[in-house]
Amino acid sequence: MGISFGRGGATTFQQDLQFSDCIVIEGSNMAECHPVGFQWVMEAKRRGATIIHVDPRFTRTSAVADLHVPIRAGTDIAFLGAIVNYIISNDRWFREYVVNYTNAPAIINEKFQDTEDLDGLFSGWDAEKGQYDTSSWGYEGVEVSPAAGHREMFSGEPRSERGAMLSAEKLDPTLSDPRCVFQIVKRHYSRYTPEMVEETCGVPRELFLKVAEALCENSGRDRTSAFCYAVGWTQHTVGVQYIRTAAIIQLLLGNIGRPGGGIMALRGHSSIQGSTDIPTLYNMLPGYLPMPKATYDTDLNKYVEYNKSATGWWSEFPKYIVSLLKAWYGEAARPDNDWCYGYLPHITGDHSHMVTVAAMADRMVKGYFVMGENPAVGSMNAALQRKGLRGLDWLVVRDFAPTETAEFWRSAPEVVRGEVTPEQIGTEVFFFPCSAHTEKDGSFTNTQRLLQWHHKAIEPPGDCRSELHFVYHLGKRLKELYRHSDAAKDRPILDLAWNYREIGEMQEPDAEEVLAEINGYTLPERNPLSAYTEVKDDGSTACGCWIYCGCRKDGVNQTARRKPGSEQDWVALQWGWAWPANRRLLYNRASADPDGNPWSERKKYVWWDAAQKKWTGFDTPDFIATRPPDYRPPEGAEGIATLSGIDPFIMQAEGKGWLYDPSGLLDGPLPTHYEPQESVLKNPLYGQQCNPARLEWIRRDNPYHKAWGDPHYPFVATTYRLTEHHTAGGMSRWLPWLNELQPEMFIEVSPELAELRGLENGGWATVSTIRGEIEARVLVTERLRPLNIQDEVLHQVGIPYHWSWIGRSTGDAANELTAFVADPNVSIEESKAFSVNVVAGRRPPGPRAAAAAPLTEPSGFEDPPRDLEAVQGKPIGHHGLRTGKKELTEEG
């Protein structure tokens, strides 16, 4: 989303879905996993909208949809890419929107070569580094700074300040130049036909055409369509590109920034969006500012040079980093010491979850904090997760009750099987009981970027404390520990501004004061800021997260507002507060035509008021409020002055939505169909089987199946969530009411697969991969149907992921089966499409699969490659991760 439009969040809000004319739900079972938000889908249906559900399983979402499209797990780019082809080849795209609001007219570097030219690779593949050199992907004669993606990644060379004021000769508004973005997109998807969809996805041609036509019929001046997705799209080695393909569709159809349109990223947790905003990610600072890189962000000037854009809204970058440093370090942050920039951690490489766990398993990490997570169950290759825990000196777990992660040392499967004894585990485990959300003040940032305040209802019992209490008092103890130190290395802790009011006997930090710091204030007066446009780079403002600036406007907790919907319009601007600037629908300048008028009365949302000389409407305009539609930047313009009156995507350097990504991602400027790491089929489109830039962990404790057609693992598996249980089950499996509704671990299989493998409904089955095996009850159901692909019958199984060995209801964990392999852009694992075997009966005793003897191959079986010859030599680095380094650990 950030690469396509400029910001890493849903473009729309759930109430807006009621005005959609067509809603495609793909990568989500919204009715069961997001039932409260699903009311707006049902309201749209009541109003006459077409609801489409694309999913391997027939679910409660499918049951109320107008169309259910069964699809082979892991093939969504082929399906969506064919919709792109249908839109363009049938001239169904919204021409005025595309020409004016997207980068379709931009001319691309003459050295660029597409996957259609290189059998599945783009130009620039560097075999020695094992990654792309993206220089040939850029605009002709102009280097562009991405709004997201590359600026947040460690990989690649530093990119100095740059912009994208494309000159007229570098644009083709007729869209006829063979090197313009539109023509490149057209050629790229020309082979993505309905017949190819049938051959790749298992979706009948006629059914595909119904979906494509429904989207086209319900998009345009007077109609809009929306997409909704969840982790069914993100947990793939090409997960980012799944979302990118939907973005291309929505830009071509003119559905972004308009009521009833957009892309809704459905979050499965109350504050997942907040955890990326503030954030809990290793490579970002609050407000999507990139973490400094040790190799080249050596001082503040270099950091700003490599991350600021000369054009667009990221030209304001210095204001956000300086104000953040003032919020964190107060009076210690001064111009003469770079505002304490040197105090920030400077990352040396990929420090994401899987890399860290692999390092733990290799005994290269001493300590590990686990707060609100349960990786021994909820993360990929659970056996390797627990091996990582065994490699630590100490482990801190905070949760409501002891979880599998806290108890791994005495009750994990390998301990029960006798492969490891507690006496062999040197990890010292500290368990801290935590408060529930009803026992603390604070805010959630939900799926639509909406901050909502929750008030403490009761005091936490016993030793339970909030996360805020734990971190704050840990910080106080560290400051006291180093109080007498004169060492320069201790100054970042000693100079940290760490002064919040403490409430009651428990000395709970005042969450409102933390919110005030996040919102920001003037210095030295400490008057609350009202909007991020007030943030300065001269040290006169402090702001803990610039995109949240305004959430405490006028000193009032805007996130705590609860004005009933019956007392305001449907946009409901007085319920909570949404970032940025309380905008509910992002990029809403695009809801008006280039002249500033609504595209139609039916889809009126934000428009230019010539009399008042400002943008107005139902929502906070996502644009420079007084910039008229006819404004064009003068020669020599810089910063936000470069944004014209027809540039709705203000975070992008050139103000346009990106059909084509000229610089931001590591695995290609356009989404391309690659098979999952473990597939049952050869890639029907390219010789390159898998995403060439994927992250692989080549280790003995993380083996992979054959690239495709592995005779030992002939079925496709996908994992999913149930309404009655939550994430790894650490909370829900203790509740008898929920356990009564979903009492045991199970797998879903079709009647045909049940007959093939002798499975009985309610009986036992063992599901295995080369990494592990689980046992589960069998649910024989027609909700999963065999697919006919390439003249073969292909079976899929569905596996919920909520069970493990602690709680009132116990069972094997689905993540015993999954692997360490990830999307290169965001390091998210592939757990929604992998190959398995299924046999009748309970799991046999003995060591897990990865520790057992290797399987004997059938005679005549050849191990097919995942990569073209140019890719096969990808270097292997620390912990067995394929990177640009060539060292190989003993474990690898």
N, C-alpha and C positions, 0 to 999 in steps of 0.2 A: 504493500500500500504506500509506504514511504517512497519507494523508487518510482512508482507510477504517478502518484499525485502530490507527494511532498511531505505527508505526515503519516506516522505509523499508528493509525487508529481507524476505526470504522468511519466511513464517510457520512453515514446517516445515523438515525436513531430509531429505536424500535417502534415507537408510536407512528412514525412516518410510514411504516410498511402498510398501514391500513389504506393508504392512497396509491399503492402499487397496482398496476394493471396486470402484471405478471410477476411471480416470485419463483426463482429457481433456488431450491435448497439442495446443496451439493457439498459433500464432506461434512454433513451434520444430520443428526436425527433430532431436529429441533423440538418436535412435539414432546419427546420424552426427556431430552437433556436440557432444554430451555423452555419449560412449559409455560412460565409466566409471560415471557416475551412472545410465545407462539399465539397468544390471544389476538395479536395484531395481524398475524397471517390469516387467522380465521375471520377476522373482521374484513380484511381485503377480499377473501373468498365470498363473504356474504354480499359484498358490494359488486361482485362479478369478476374478480381477478382470476386468472389461471394460475394454479399452484402446481409446480413441477418438482418432483423429488427424484434425484439421481443418487442411487445408493445400491451397493451389492445386496442389501437385505430389504425385504418388505417390512416396514415398521409402522408404528402408529402415525408417523408423519406421512408415510406412503398411503395409509388407509384413508386420509382425508384429502390427499392430493388429487388433482385432475389427471395427472400422468405420473406413473412410477416407471423409472428407467433403471432396470437392473444393469449393472456395469461391472466389468472385471476390476477388482481393486488394483489401483496403481496406474490406471490408464486415462485419467481425467484430462490430461493435456491433449491427447489425441481427440477426445470427444469435444472439448472446448475449442481446440484449434480448427476443427471442422466447422464449428459454428462461425468462427472468424471467416473462413473461406466462403461459407454460404452467404454471409452478410455482404462481403465484397463482390463475389462473382454474380450475385443476383441484384446488385446495386441497391441494397437495402440500408446503406449507411447514411447517417445524418450529415449531409455534405457541409452545410453552413457551420455546424458545430465542430466538425472534424477539422475543417480548413482553418478556422479561427482560434480554436481552443486546444488543439493538440499539436504535437510536433510532426504531424504527417507531412507538411511541406518541406521539412529540413532535408538538405542534401548530405549524404553520408560519405565518408572517406572513400576514395576510389580503390583503396587497398582492401576494403572489407570483402570477405568471402563468407557465404552462408553455409549452413549445414547441408543445403541442397547441392552445394558444390563440392563439399568435403566429406560426404557420406556420414554425416552426424557430428562433425566438428565445425566450429567457427574458426575464422582466421586468427592467428596469434597463439596457437597452442605451443607452449614452451616445454619440450620433453624433459629438459634438464631440471627445471623447477617443478614440473608436474602441475602447472597452472597456466591460465591464459595471460598473455600480454594484450591488454584491451585497447592499445593505442589505435589499431585499425578500425575499431568500432565507432569512433567519434564522428562528430559533425565535420564537414569539410571546412578546414581553415579555422575552426573554433574549438577550444578545449572547454569542457563544461564541468562544473562542480555539482555532483549529485546532492539532492536534498537528504538522502539516506543511503544506506548500503555501504559503499566503499569508504566513506568518511568514518564509519564505525568499525571497520574491519582492520585487522592487523596486516593481512596479506596485501602485497603490492607496494609500489614505490610511493613516496609522499607526493601529494598533488598541491602545488602552490595555488595561491588565490587566483581564481579565474571566473569568468562569467560566460554568458551566451547571448549577447545581443547580436543575433544573426543578421547580417546585412542582406539586402534584397537579393543580391546575386547568389546567396547561399540558400535561398528559399524558392520553392516552386509552388505557388498557390494553385496552379492547374493540376498538380499532383500527377503529372505525366512523365517527369524525368525518371529514367530507370533507377537512378541512385537516390531518389527521394524516399523518405521513410514509408510512405503509403505503398509505393510499388515494391519495396523490399518486403514489407509485411504480406502483401498480396502474393508474391512469389513463394515466400517461405511456407505459407499454408496451402499452396495450390494442390499439394498431394494429399492433404487432409480432407478426404472426400467421405461421403456417406458410406461408400463401399469399404474404405479403409477403416472407418469406425466399426463397421460390422466385423471386419477381420481382426481388429486389435482389441476392441472393447467388448465385443459380444452383443452390442446393441443393434437390433434390426434396423435396416436402412429406413423403413417407414416410420419407426418410432423416433429415430433421430430427427427426421425431417419435421415431425410434429413439434418437437422442442424448438428447433431453429426457427420455424415459422411463427410459433407462439411469441417468441422473443421479438422478432421483427415486427409482427402485427401490433405489438403492444409497446412500441418505442417510437419516438418522434416528437413533433411539436406538442401534440395533445395527449400523448400517452407515455408512460415510463414503466420500466421493469427493474427489479432489484435482484441481487444475489445475496444469499446467506450461506456462510461456511463456518466450520469449526475445525477441530484438530484432525478430522478426516482428510483435510487438505494439507495441514501443516506438517504432519508426521510422515514425511517422505524425503527421499534424497533429492527430490525436485520440488519440495513443498512451496518454496518462495515462488517458483515459476508457475505453479497451479494458480496462485492468486494473481500473478501477473497476466495470465491468459484471460481470466475473468475481467481484469481491468481493461484489457484491449477491447474485449467485447463491449463493455459498458461505455468506453470512450467512442468507439465506432457508432454506437447506437444513440449517443448523446444522453446517457442516463446518469452521469456523475454531476453532483451539485444541484440536482433537481428533485423536487418532492416526489416520493414514490419510486425513486431510483436508487442508485448507489450500491455499495457493497457493505454488508453488515458482517463484521468479524465477531462471531459469537464466542464469548469467553466462558469457560466452564467453572470459573471461580469468582468470588465476589470482588476481588481486586487484582485480577491478572493484568488488566490494563494499567492499573496503578503501579504494579511491580516493574513495568517497562518504562513508565513515565518518570519515576523518582530516582533510580530504578534499582533492581537487584541483579543486574547483569554486569559481567566483568568488564565489558568494553564500552560502557556508556556512563556518563554523568547525568544528573537530573536534567530533564528537558531535552533529551536526545543530543546532548553535547558529547562528542567522542572522548574516550579516555586517552590521555597522552600516550604516545608511543615512545619507548625508550630510545629507539634508534635515530629518530629525527625530530621529535617535538622537544628539543633540548631546552628551549626557553619559551616564554610567553609569546614573543614576537614570531618565532617559528611555528608554534602551535596555531596561532591566529592565521598566519600566512597559509598554512596547509589546510585549514578548515573553513576559512571565511570564503564566501563567494563575492565576486566583484559586482554581481547583479542579483536581483531577487531578494527575498527577505533574509536569507542567510548572510547577507551583507551586514546585518546587525549583530553578527556573532560576537564581537568583542564585548558588547554590553552585557551579554548573558553570562559569559565566563567570568568577567570581572565582578559582577554583582553576586554571582555564586560564591566566589572566593571571599568577598566581603561578608557574606552571610555565615560562612564557615569559620573564618579566622578573625573577623572583627577588626579591632584597632591594629592588630599585628599585620594585616594586609595593607601594604603601602605601595605607592608607585616605585619607590627605590628598591623594593624586593620582589618586583613582578607580581604584587598582590598575593604573595605566598604561593605562586604557581608551582614552585619547586617542591612544595610539600605534597603535591598530589602523587599517588602511585603512577608510575610510568610502565605500561605493560610491555613485556618482552616477547609476546607471542600469543598463541591461542590458549586461554585459560578457562575455557568453557567446561561444562560439567563432565563430559566424557573424557576429555584430556586430563582433567583433575583426578578422576577416579582411576584412570589407567596409571597415573603417576603414584597414586596411593597404593595401588596393587604392586607397584615396583618399589615401594617403600621410599618414595622421594617426597612425601608430604607428612608432616608430623601431626598436625591437628586439623579438625574439621568441625564446623558448626552446622547442625541440621535444625532448621527452625521452620516448622509448618510443612515439612516434607517427610517422605518415607521412602528413600531410594532403594532400600532392601526389597521393596515390593513394587513401587511405582515407577522405577526406572528400568531402562533396557538392560538385558543380560543380567538378571538379578544376581546370579552366582558371581559374576565379576564385580558387581557392586559390593557384595559382601566380602569378597576377597580384598577389595580396596579398604573396607573398614578394618579388616584384620591387619592391614599394613600400617595402621596409624599408631602413634604414641598415645593420643587422647582423642576422644569424641564427645562433643556436647550435643545433646538432643533436647529440644524443647517441644512438648506436645501435651495434649490433655491427659493421656495415659501412656504407659510404656508401649512403644510400637515395635514392629519387627526390626527396625533400624537400631533401637535402643537395646533390644534383646538378642541381637544376632549372635552374640558370643556364647550363648548357652542353649538356644533353641532353634537355630537355623537348620535347614534341611541337611546340610553337610555335617553339622554337629550331630544331629539325630542319627544319620547314617554311619557315624563313626569315622568319617574321613578326616575330620578335624576335632580335636578335643578342646574344651575351654582352657585347659592348662597351657595349650600351645599358642593361645591368643594373648598378646601383650597389650592390647588396646585398653586404656583406662576410660571407662564410660561414665559421663556425668549426665544425669537426667534431671531436668528442671520442669516442673509442672507449669503449664501456662494458663492464662485467663481465656475464657470464651469471649466472643464479641459483645455479649450482653454484660460483661463484667469490666468493660473499659470504654473510655471515650475514644473517638477517632473517626476516620473517614474511609470509605470504600470508593474506588474509581471503577465503575462497572463497564459493561461491554460497549456502551455508547459514549465513553469518555466522560461520564457523568459522576461528579463527586457528590456523595451523599454522607452526611454526618450521622453517626450512631451514638446515642448517649448511654452512659453506664446505667444499668438498671439495678444491679446489686453488686456488692463487694465480692471479689474473688475469694474462694475458700482457702483456708490453710496457707500453704506456701505458694499458691498459684500467683503468678504475676504476668503483666502484659509484656509484649515484646518491647514496647517503648521503655518500660521500667527496666527490663533486663539490659538493654543496650545502653541506656543512659547511665545506669549505675556501674556497669562495666567500664564505661568511659571515665567516670569519676575515679574509679579505683586505679585505672591506668595513669590518669593525670597525677594522682597522689603517689603512685609508684615512682614516677620520674620527676617528682617535684624538685629534688635537689640536683638534678642532672644538668651539666653544662654542655653535654654532647649535642652537636648539631643534628644528629639523627633523631633526637628525641623532641626537637622543637615542634614538629607537626602535631604531636599529642599535647604538649604543654601550651601551645598557642591556640589550640582549638577553642572556639567560642562555645562553651558548654554550660550555659546558665539558664535553666528553665525553673519556673516556680514548682516547688514540690508540695503535693497535696496530701493531707492526712497522715496517719501513723505509718502507712506503707511508703510514704514519700514518693507517690506516683507523680512523674513529671506531668505538667499541665499540657495536654494535647493541643489546646487552643493556642498556647504560645508557640508550639512547633508549627502549627498551621500559619500563624502570623509570620514566622520566619520564612516559610515556604512561599507565602504570598509576596513578601517583600515590603520594605519600608525605606523612607528617606533617612539620610544620615546628616547631622547627628540627631535630628528631631525625632526620628522613629515614627513618622507619620505613615500609615498604611498606603501602599501604592494601589492604584485603581485599575491599571492595565499594563500589559507588557510594553506598551509604547512609552511608558514613563521610565523604564529601566535605563540606566546610564553606564558609561564605561570609565567615568572619572573618579569612582570611589564614593560618589554621593548617594548611591543606592545599594542596598543589600537585597538579594532575592534568591531563595533556596531552590526555586524551579520556575523558570521564566514562563513556561506555558501555563502554570497554575496561577500566575499573577492576576489578581482580581477576585480570587476566591474568598478574600476577606476585605473586599472593597468597603471603604468608609468605616473600617474597624468592625464590620458586621460579618458574622460567619455565614457567608452566602450558601455554603454547602448544607446548612441546616434548615434551609427554607422548605416549607411543606404546604404551600398554597394548593388547595384541592383543585383537581382538574376542572371541576364544574364552575370554578370562579375565574378561569383564564382560557385562552384559546388552546388549540391542540398542540402547539409547539411547546407550551408549558415552560416558559423561560423562568418562572418563579418557583420551580421545583428543583431543589439542589442547584448545582452550578456545573457547567460543562466546559472543559478546556477546548480550544483557547477562547477567552473573552466571552464565555457563556454562549458560544455558537453551537447550535444543535445539528445543523446540516453544513458540513464542510464544503468549501469551494462553491458556495451558493451564488457567487457572481455568475456562474454558468447557467443559473436558472433564468437568466435574461439573455436576449439575443445581443449581437454586437452593438446595437444602438441603445441597449439598456432597457428595452421593453420586454415584458414577459413573452416567452415563446407562444403561450396561449393563455387565455383566461383561466382555463381549467387547471393549468399547472403554474399558476402565478405564485411566486414565493418571495423573491427579492428583486427590486427594480430601481432604476435611476429616477429620482424626483428632480426634474429640471428646475422647478420653481424654488425648491429648497437647496438645490445644488449639492445633493448628497444621495447616497444609496439608502434605501429604506425597504421595509417589508415586514414579514411575520417574524423574522429571525434577526440576530445580529449579523450584519453583512460581513462576509468573509472577504473583505477587500479594503483598500484604502478608502475611507468613508467619503471623502470629498473629491476623489479622482473621477472625472467624467469619462464616459465611454469613448469620446473622440480624442482623448489625450494620447499623444505619441511622444516617446522620449526624444528630447533634443540630442543633437550630436554631442558626444562627450559625456552623456549622463552616466551616473554611477549609482550604486546601491539600489534602494527601492524606487528611485526616480526612473530606473530603466523599465519598470513595469508599466506597460501601456494600459489603456482603458479596456482592452479585450484580453487581459491575461489573468484568468480566474485562479490559476494554480500558483499562488504567490510565493510558496516556499521553493518552487523550482526556479533554477537560475534564469530561465527564459519565460517563466510564467505559464508554461503549457503542460498539459497532461502528456505523459510519455507512452505512446504506442510502442516505441522502440527505445531501449535503454542504451544510451551511448557511453555510459561510464560506470554505473553503480554496482553491478552484480559480478560475481566471480565465475558464473557458469553460462553466460551467454546474454546477448542483447535482446533475444526473443525466446519465449518458451518453446521447448522442443520435446517431443515425446522420447523419453528414455524408459527402459524397463526398470523395475525395482532391482535392487542388488540381488535378490533371490527371486527368480521368475520361473514360471512354467513354460514360457514361450520365448522364442527368438524375436528380437525387435523386427517387426515387419516393415519399418520405415527406413532404418539405417543400419549400416554395418557396426556402428558404435552402439553397443548393447545398453550400457548404463551411462548415467551422467558422468562425463570424464573428470569433472572437478570434485566429485563426491569425496567425503572424508571416510577413509577406511582405517580400521585398526587391525593390522596384520599381526595377530598374536595367537599363541597356542590356546589361550583361554577364551578366544573369541573367533572360532572358525566359522566359515561361510559355506553354504551349499554351492553346488555348481551354478554357473551363471543362468542357465535355463535348462529345463528338461531333466532335472536331477531325478533319476529313477527311485531314489530312496525317499524323496519328498515331493510327491506328485500333485499336491493340492495347494490352493491359495488360502491363506488365513488373513483375517483382519480382526483387530481388536476394537472394542466399543464399550460404551458406558451405559449403565442402567439408571432409570429414574430413582429406584429405591436405594441405591448405594452411591457413595461419594468417593471419587478418586481411588486411592489405594485401600479404602475401606476402614482405615484406622478409627474413624468416628462411627460410621454407619453400621459396621458389623458387630458393634456392642449393643445395638438397640433391638430388643426382641420384636417390636412391631415391624421393623424393616426386614428383619431376618425371617419373619413369618411370610412376608410377601415374596422375598427372594432368598430361599433358605440355603442353597448350595451352589457351588461352582458348576457351570455347565458349558457345553458347546452346542451351537446350532448346526445341524446338518440337514441336507435335503433327504427326502425319502429314497431318492436314487442312490445317494452315497451311502445311506444306511444299509440298503440292500447289497451294495457292492462290498461293503466291509463287515457285514453281519452285525450292525449296530441296532440296539433295541431302545425304543423310547423309554427314558427313565433308568436305563442300564448304565454301565460304565464304558468309557473309552479312554484310551491313552493317546495324547497328541504329542508329537515329538519333533524337535529339530536337532541339528547336530550339536547344539549347545545345551539342551536339556529336554526333559519330558515332564508332562503334567497329566494327572488323571482328572476326569470331570464327568458329571452326569450327562447323558445324551438327551438333547431335545430335537426330536425329528419333526421338521416343520417345512411346509411348502413356502415359507417366507424366504427361504434360500433355494434358488433354482439352479440347476446346471446350465451352463452356457455352451452354446455350439459355436466354436471358434476354429477357423482353419480346418474344418471337417473333423474336429475332435470335440469330445465332450469334456468340459472342464468343470471341476467341482470346487466350490468355495465353502469355507467354514467360518463361523463367527464366534469370537471368544471374548467374554467380558473380562475386565482386568481388576476387579475389586477384591479378590480373595487372597488370603494368605493364612499363616498358621496361628495368629493371635486374634482373639475375639470370641463372641458367642457362636458365630458361624465361621468355620474355618474351611480352607481348601487350598489347592495349589494355585500359585500366582501365574498369570499369563506371561509375565515378563521373564519367567524362566526360559522362555522360548526365543525371545527377541535378541537382536544383535546390536553391537556398536557399529553403526554406519550412519552417516549424517549428511544433511544438506550443507554445502560449503559456505553458504551465506550466513546462516543463523545457528548452525551446529545443532539442529533438531534431528532426532533419531527417526529411522524408518520402522514404524511399528504398525502401520495400517495396510501393509502389503508385503507378505513374505511366504515362503513355501514351507509346508509341513507334511507329516505323515499322520494318519489316523488309523488306529486298529482297535478292535473290540477288547474290552477287559481293563483291569486296573493296572496302574503303573507298576512295573516290576521293581523289586528291590535292587540295590546295587548303586554304583557310582553314577553321577550324572553323565549325560551323553558326551560332553566335551572332554571328560576324563577317561572315557572308555576307549577300547581299541578302535582303530579306524575301520570304516565300512569297506567291504570288498565290492569292487565295481563289477557290474555284469560284463561279460566278454564283449568286446567290440565297442564298448562305450567310450566316447572321446569327451574330454573335458573342454567345453566350448569357452572361448575367451569372452570377457566382459568388455574388452577394449580393442580398438584398432591398434595396429602395430605401433603407431606414433605415440600412443598413450600408455602402452603396457609397461614401459620402463619408469613409471612414476616413482620417484625416490621415496624411501621410507625413513621416517625420523624417529625421534624419541617415543617410547611407549608403543612402537609399531604403527604410529599414525603416519599415513602417507602425506608428506609435506615436502618442502624444498630442501630439507636437511637429509643427510645420507647416513647418519648414525643409526644403529640398530641395537636396541637393548637386548640383554640376555633373554629376558622374558619374551621378547618379540621373536 
